[in-house]
Amino acid sequence: MAGGSEVDMRSPRDHTRVFLALAAVAVVLSVGVVGYVVYDNAQGSVTSSSNPIEMGDVVTLNYIGMFSDGRVFDTSLPEVALDDVLYPKSLTFALRANESYVPFDMTAGKYDVEGGTIKGFALGVLGLTIGDTQTIEIPPEDAYAVDPSMVETVQMVEHLNATEMMPESTFRALFNIEPVAMDFVPHFKWKWDVLVVDIDLDVVTFKHAPTVGQVVYPFGDPSDGEDPAGWACVVESFDPGADDGAGEVVVRHMVTEADVYAVKGVLQSGQIFILSGIDSANGTFEIHKSNPETGYNGEISGRALYFKVTIIFVRSAM
């Protein structure tokens, strides 16, 4: 199944936009866990004389994969992929090549390695017939499992060392500039100025020099009309004499409950993540990363998914 751009329910792949598109496909293709399937009768169905779909039947169908708020993360229909007005897209939705938007073939009741789709989807088509249009609700335990290594907890208020040291080669790679003693350069992540104070034995020492009240965007530009990302961070305090002269910078991330699954960001490595939770009581928030190497999508994993399917053809297993 696909979302925004068509997703290949048979093998998750991805690469920023390409990955994000293919990752949606993985949504229906990947492993799930045991659970239940709920049908939304509000969608109605088309009367058909065919027999209900049974375990092992080969089914050809079109689908639209959505979250509970209606945002589309995958589809097999080009008209859905191209229409952002009637079909608003998820944060990681990405268009694929037009020829990839075709009906999806799957084996009813077969999932994981055996069937190539997630459990909730494989079981959700059972009982439907040719011509039926139905919405399958898939609970998290029957959809995409969460990889704990891709989830990270961040402090809402971060305390940073104002003095850093790193190999000269690392400095060049991160700052994309040759270090020069007593030069100011923008920090590769925080964007405020840092002062290169020493270069000794191929080790660069630099000190952060932010301004209290300064607003920075370390994870992307939220005002980018084509691909908004990140959020504002405010410098709450800067004490260059703290910690025996090493100094300390205090930064507050300006995120709220409303940003959960509504904001994405980009790490310095280029890895995309979704803001997936906030714990106000403990002053932390959670980011869920994606992996372009495997097609793992942090926006989709661990969440309830909804697939609106239309059954086109059924080949009996008998």
ZIDA-V937020 format. One record per run of one state. SS is the DSSP state (@ for helix, = for strand, . for the rest). FROM is the first residue (numbers start at 1). LEN is the number of residues. Records with the same first field share a line. If there is no record, write none. Layout:
SS: FROM-LEN + FROM-LEN
This chain:
.: 1-2 + 4-12 + 30-7 + 44-14 + 67-5 + 76-2 + 83-6 + 90-8 + 101-3 + 108-4 + 116-3 + 125-8 + 139-1 + 143-5 + 156-1 + 162-1 + 176-8 + 187-6 + 201-2 + 209-6 + 217-16 + 240-8 + 254-3 + 260-4 + 267-5 + 280-4 + 290-1 + 292-4 + 297-8 + 316-3
=: 3-1 + 37-4 + 58-9 + 72-4 + 89-1 + 104-4 + 133-6 + 151-5 + 157-5 + 163-5 + 184-3 + 193-8 + 203-6 + 215-2 + 233-7 + 248-6 + 264-3 + 272-8 + 284-6 + 291-1 + 296-1 + 305-11
@: 16-14 + 41-3 + 78-5 + 98-3 + 112-4 + 119-6 + 140-3 + 148-3 + 168-8 + 257-3
